[in-house]
Amino acid sequence: MALTMIKGRFRVLGASPDGDSVRFYADDPTAFARANIKVRLNGQGGAQLRLDGIDALETHYASWHQQTELGNAASKKLLDYLGFKNVRRNNRGLVSSAKPDEVPGHIMTRFADKYGRAVSFAFKGTPPADEDDGDQVFLDVGRMRKSANHTMLESGLAYPTFYSLLYVDLRKAMADASNKARAAEKGVWRTDRTTTGFDVTARDQLSDLVILPKLFRRLVDYLDLDETGGASLDGFAHYLDTRNDRLFTVPDGHSTELATLVEVEGRHIDMTVPPERIVFVEA
């Protein structure tokens, strides 16, 4: 898989990194533009990354969040991997101090998502001396296993969430890492309810839910439409159908949408296909 190599630094002060997203500052401010990757940069040239192939529990999605302990553990795991220590946050979840202030790193990317985030594999430290900014570099499975992305799946602190532009060999290796974490009941897998199912009887339950974050976000988006503060699921199946989250399942290659994989019966929800067998189509 050939991706664009970009060197830079990771910074967290004043930001709210979680287990699958962090701010990256390229050494060359023009690096993304030269690669024709339409990333949205802040005033200091920082790009928000979306780590390819993974999704960690939501720590701040609108006014909602998932299980706090595991969400915080995922964020800590990512920052530990990158080299940050003694990370402290204020009461809004923003990083107020960290040692060091920034750490060297590099990413491998080839496109931005619809939110302007660079969809990337992130690595701590500097790349090999013969690789420079803008180089097209082949990412094989061996190298991918050294990435933050793989580290998060291996720890069980992120769910596999694959999109169609991710190459098959990398996806399979990432699915294997996640399956091993599940077998060992690491991280989210000890209490995951995505395919075993869960009941929704009140909104405050959602803060304890350990489920695929994409399903959590769809549930939150649906409940936010109800200004009464209720938790009725009567229209949730129809709502999912309106989102048109296109996907295909592997290995059978069945093309469908998320709505067909989510069963809603009364107050009970479950997903009929495990996350590692789902490949979403990029919007």
RODO-2510 file (C-alpha; in nm, 4 decimals, decimal comma):
residues 283
     n   res          X          Y          Z
     1     m     0,0000     0,0000     0,0000
     2     a     0,1702     0,3240    -0,1157
     3     l     0,1094     0,6272     0,1022
     4     t     0,2618     0,9723     0,1369
     5     m     0,5244     1,0060     0,4099
     6     i     0,5016     1,3250     0,6166
     7     k     0,7402     1,4063     0,9011
     8     g     0,6442     1,6269     1,1899
     9     r     0,5493     1,6488     1,5558
    10     f     0,2554     1,5521     1,7682
    11     r     0,1221     1,8157     2,0089
    12     v    -0,1526     1,7821     2,2672
    13     l    -0,1542     2,1038     2,4745
    14     g    -0,4922     2,2756     2,4533
    15     a    -0,6392     1,9850     2,2565
    16     s    -0,8539     1,6885     2,3595
    17     p    -0,6948     1,3806     2,2004
    18     d    -0,8734     1,0497     2,2400
    19     g    -0,7891     0,6922     2,1462
    20     d    -0,8117     0,7340     1,7688
    21     s    -0,7384     1,0996     1,6942
    22     v    -0,4542     1,3398     1,7705
    23     r    -0,3134     1,6681     1,6372
    24     f    -0,0134     1,6527     1,4010
    25     y     0,2092     1,9384     1,2808
    26     a     0,4049     1,8717     0,9636
    27     d     0,7637     1,9991     0,9532
    28     d     0,6851     2,1348     0,6069
    29     p     0,3623     2,3391     0,6275
    30     t     0,2989     2,2739     0,2581
    31     a     0,3361     1,8960     0,2821
    32     f    -0,0350     1,8129     0,2606
    33     a    -0,1018     2,0603    -0,0202
    34     r     0,1937     1,9303    -0,2233
    35     a     0,0507     1,5792    -0,1898
    36     n    -0,2935     1,7097    -0,2959
    37     i    -0,4436     1,5925     0,0329
    38     k    -0,7171     1,8362     0,1322
    39     v    -0,6584     1,8527     0,5061
    40     r    -0,8014     2,1365     0,7151
    41     l    -0,5238     2,3028     0,9161
    42     n    -0,5528     2,5246     1,2213
    43     g    -0,3804     2,8629     1,2498
    44     q    -0,0544     2,7012     1,3566
    45     g    -0,0586     2,4441     1,0760
    46     g    -0,1891     2,1546     1,2836
    47     a    -0,3902     1,8777     1,1206
    48     q    -0,6359     1,6570     1,3038
    49     l    -0,5685     1,2922     1,2251
    50     r    -0,8165     1,0092     1,1938
    51     l    -0,6273     0,6894     1,2618
    52     d    -0,7153     0,4492     0,9832
    53     g    -0,8957     0,1251     1,0668
    54     i    -0,9761     0,1958     1,4318
    55     d    -1,2441     0,3622     1,6454
    56     a    -1,2055     0,4145     2,0211
    57     l    -1,4856     0,4751     2,2685
    58     e    -1,6271     0,8268     2,2496
    59     t    -1,5039     1,0529     2,5281
    60     h    -1,6776     1,3665     2,3976
    61     y    -1,9366     1,3258     2,1240
    62     a    -2,1566     1,6353     2,1426
    63     s    -2,2680     1,6238     2,5073
    64     w    -2,2432     1,2418     2,5275
    65     h    -1,9713     0,9937     2,6106
    66     q    -1,9235     0,6196     2,6431
    67     q    -1,7747     0,4273     2,9350
    68     t    -1,5298     0,6747     3,0879
    69     e    -1,2678     0,4371     3,2266
    70     l    -1,2103     0,2580     2,8953
    71     g    -1,2325     0,5814     2,6955
    72     n    -0,9662     0,7418     2,9111
    73     a    -0,7538     0,4274     2,8980
    74     a    -0,7587     0,4402     2,5167
    75     s    -0,6470     0,8034     2,5128
    76     k    -0,3695     0,7276     2,7611
    77     k    -0,2532     0,4284     2,5562
    78     l    -0,2230     0,6373     2,2401
    79     l    -0,0371     0,9201     2,4144
    80     d     0,1938     0,6726     2,5911
    81     y     0,2743     0,5128     2,2553
    82     l     0,3593     0,8516     2,1031
    83     g     0,5861     0,9370     2,3986
    84     f     0,3831     1,1778     2,6136
    85     k     0,4036     1,1419     2,9920
    86     n     0,2338     1,3080     3,2889
    87     v    -0,0575     1,4270     3,0785
    88     r    -0,3015     1,6424     3,2747
    89     r    -0,6386     1,7756     3,1614
    90     n    -0,8642     2,0532     3,2799
    91     n    -1,2324     2,0126     3,3659
    92     r    -1,3250     2,0438     2,9978
    93     g    -1,1010     1,7529     2,8977
    94     l    -0,8382     1,9739     2,7323
    95     v    -0,4734     1,8881     2,7933
    96     s    -0,3280     2,1495     3,0267
    97     s     0,0209     2,0016     3,0627
    98     a     0,2293     1,7150     2,9275
    99     k     0,5928     1,6104     2,9174
   100     p     0,7359     1,6828     2,6708
   101     d     0,5344     1,9599     2,5031
   102     e     0,5701     1,7857     2,1681
   103     v     0,7128     1,4606     2,0360
   104     p     0,8610     1,3758     1,6949
   105     g     0,6652     1,1464     1,4718
   106     h     0,5575     1,0745     1,1195
   107     i     0,2447     0,9687     0,9392
   108     m     0,1606     0,7798     0,6240
   109     t    -0,1519     0,9046     0,4494
   110     r    -0,3138     0,9445     0,1089
   111     f    -0,6427     1,1266     0,1627
   112     a    -0,8567     1,3320     0,3996
   113     d    -1,2071     1,2405     0,5113
   114     k    -1,5135     1,4615     0,4659
   115     y    -1,4266     1,6457     0,7888
   116     g    -1,0824     1,7422     0,6614
   117     r    -0,8966     1,4976     0,8861
   118     a    -0,5921     1,3197     0,7455
   119     v    -0,6739     0,9478     0,7423
   120     s    -0,3403     0,8109     0,8553
   121     f    -0,1191     0,5484     1,0025
   122     a     0,0728     0,7229     1,2798
   123     f     0,4208     0,6355     1,4028
   124     k     0,6371     0,7644     1,6852
   125     g     0,9884     0,8902     1,6149
   126     t     1,1534     0,9582     1,2836
   127     p     1,1267     0,7437     0,9703
   128     p     1,4257     0,5730     0,8071
   129     a     1,6921     0,8153     0,6833
   130     d     1,6222     0,7341     0,3182
   131     e     1,2572     0,8445     0,3426
   132     d     1,1655     1,2112     0,3112
   133     d     0,8562     1,4324     0,3073
   134     g     0,6302     1,3589     0,0142
   135     d     0,7887     1,0244    -0,0677
   136     q     0,5523     0,7509    -0,1754
   137     v     0,6268     0,4727     0,0708
   138     f     0,4961     0,1178     0,0648
   139     l     0,3269     0,0200     0,3901
   140     d     0,3447    -0,3542     0,4381
   141     v     0,1969    -0,5567     0,7228
   142     g     0,5255    -0,5758     0,9135
   143     r     0,5646    -0,2003     0,9236
   144     m     0,1954    -0,1445     0,9936
   145     r     0,2287    -0,3535     1,3100
   146     k     0,4570    -0,0829     1,4513
   147     s     0,1917     0,1876     1,4078
   148     a    -0,0280     0,3476     1,6703
   149     n    -0,3259     0,2037     1,4817
   150     h    -0,2171    -0,1565     1,5306
   151     t    -0,1055    -0,0883     1,8884
   152     m    -0,4561     0,0281     1,9792
   153     l    -0,6212    -0,2813     1,8309
   154     e    -0,3656    -0,5094     1,9926
   155     s    -0,4423    -0,3573     2,3336
   156     g    -0,8164    -0,4079     2,2872
   157     l    -0,8752    -0,0372     2,3512
   158     a    -1,0105     0,0364     2,0032
   159     y    -1,2599    -0,1351     1,7766
   160     p    -1,1721    -0,2354     1,4220
   161     t    -1,3648     0,0015     1,1940
   162     f    -1,2650    -0,0488     0,8350
   163     y    -1,3368     0,1575     0,5258
   164     s    -1,3162     0,0547     0,1636
   165     l    -0,9955     0,2465     0,0833
   166     l    -0,7953     0,0409     0,3337
   167     y    -0,5963    -0,2291     0,1547
   168     v    -0,7016    -0,5895     0,2098
   169     d    -0,3724    -0,7204     0,3518
   170     l    -0,3599    -0,4470     0,6158
   171     r    -0,7263    -0,4943     0,7024
   172     k    -0,6807    -0,8674     0,7535
   173     a    -0,3788    -0,8160     0,9799
   174     m    -0,5677    -0,5550     1,1824
   175     a    -0,8684    -0,7863     1,2137
   176     d    -0,6380    -1,0623     1,3395
   177     a    -0,4963    -0,8306     1,6067
   178     s    -0,8461    -0,7378     1,7189
   179     n    -0,9607    -1,1000     1,7277
   180     k    -0,6657    -1,1913     1,9485
   181     a    -0,7489    -0,9062     2,1849
   182     r    -1,1099    -1,0264     2,1988
   183     a    -1,0027    -1,3829     2,2737
   184     a    -0,7888    -1,2517     2,5597
   185     e    -1,0752    -1,0268     2,6797
   186     k    -0,8549    -0,7192     2,6657
   187     g    -0,9904    -0,3670     2,6947
   188     v    -1,3374    -0,3224     2,5479
   189     w    -1,3787    -0,6906     2,4725
   190     r    -1,4359    -0,7865     2,8352
   191     t    -1,7677    -0,5983     2,8434
   192     d    -1,8533    -0,5383     2,4756
   193     r    -2,2256    -0,5654     2,3973
   194     t    -2,2235    -0,4892     2,0246
   195     t    -2,3287    -0,8349     1,9056
   196     t    -2,4582    -0,9819     2,2327
   197     g    -2,7095    -0,6989     2,2560
   198     f    -2,8222    -0,4381     2,5061
   199     d    -3,1392    -0,2680     2,6282
   200     v    -3,1987     0,1070     2,6244
   201     t    -3,4467     0,2164     2,8902
   202     a    -3,3009     0,5574     2,9800
   203     r    -3,0530     0,8002     2,8258
   204     d    -2,8080     0,7893     3,1155
   205     q    -2,7409     0,4231     3,0353
   206     l    -2,5458     0,5263     2,7296
   207     s    -2,2551     0,6575     2,9392
   208     d    -2,1839     0,2992     3,0476
   209     l    -2,2326     0,1332     2,7098
   210     v    -1,9365    -0,0505     2,5586
   211     i    -2,0380    -0,0924     2,1952
   212     l    -1,8996    -0,0134     1,8521
   213     p    -1,8599     0,3679     1,8567
   214     k    -2,0239     0,4098     1,5153
   215     l    -2,3375     0,2407     1,6475
   216     f    -2,3191     0,4569     1,9613
   217     r    -2,2974     0,7740     1,7502
   218     r    -2,5983     0,6722     1,5420
   219     l    -2,7967     0,6019     1,8589
   220     v    -2,6988     0,9389     2,0081
   221     d    -2,7852     1,1235     1,6867
   222     y    -3,1277     0,9584     1,6892
   223     l    -3,2005     1,0331     2,0558
   224     d    -3,0895     1,3947     2,0110
   225     l    -3,3839     1,4400     1,7745
   226     d    -3,6226     1,3791     2,0650
   227     e    -3,6449     1,7053     2,2587
   228     t    -3,8558     1,5399     2,5317
   229     g    -3,5505     1,3619     2,6698
   230     g    -3,7040     1,0205     2,6136
   231     a    -3,5322     0,6982     2,5123
   232     s    -3,7862     0,5420     2,2783
   233     l    -3,6383     0,3247     2,0027
   234     d    -3,9594     0,3104     1,7997
   235     g    -3,8075     0,5025     1,5090
   236     f    -3,4440     0,3968     1,5387
   237     a    -3,4500     0,1320     1,2654
   238     h    -3,6033     0,3798     1,0224
   239     y    -3,3523     0,6457     1,1272
   240     l    -3,0613     0,4103     1,0519
   241     d    -3,2072     0,3465     0,7081
   242     t    -3,2107     0,7206     0,6348
   243     r    -2,8379     0,7477     0,7143
   244     n    -2,7495     0,5160     0,4249
   245     d    -2,4255     0,3919     0,5832
   246     r    -2,3174     0,1782     0,2892
   247     l    -2,0917    -0,1197     0,3561
   248     f    -1,9999    -0,4687     0,2493
   249     t    -1,9331    -0,7686     0,4662
   250     v    -1,6343    -0,9995     0,4412
   251     p    -1,5509    -1,2605     0,3359
   252     d    -1,8862    -1,2992     0,1553
   253     g    -1,8754    -0,9526    -0,0049
   254     h    -2,2441    -0,8824     0,0625
   255     s    -2,3204    -0,5184    -0,0238
   256     t    -2,5748    -0,3582     0,2089
   257     e    -2,6092    -0,0838     0,4722
   258     l    -2,5730    -0,0638     0,8488
   259     a    -2,9490    -0,0600     0,9004
   260     t    -2,9747    -0,4202     0,7794
   261     l    -2,7156    -0,5407     1,0342
   262     v    -2,8793    -0,3804     1,3378
   263     e    -3,1801    -0,5510     1,4928
   264     v    -3,4155    -0,3403     1,7044
   265     e    -3,6880    -0,5148     1,9041
   266     g    -3,8666    -0,3058     2,1627
   267     r    -3,5898    -0,1572     2,3747
   268     h    -3,3296    -0,4142     2,2660
   269     i    -3,0555    -0,3551     2,0080
   270     d    -2,7923    -0,5887     1,8711
   271     m    -2,5687    -0,6027     1,5652
   272     t    -2,5737    -0,9287     1,3709
   273     v    -2,2220    -0,9072     1,2204
   274     p    -1,9033    -0,8447     1,4247
   275     p    -1,7103    -0,5229     1,3509
   276     e    -1,4069    -0,6887     1,1905
   277     r    -1,6301    -0,8351     0,9163
   278     i    -1,7711    -0,4957     0,8151
   279     v    -1,6131    -0,2630     0,5593
   280     f    -1,7810     0,0770     0,5308
   281     v    -1,7788     0,2681     0,2044
   282     e    -1,6125     0,6104     0,2369
   283     a    -1,8617     0,8972     0,2094
***
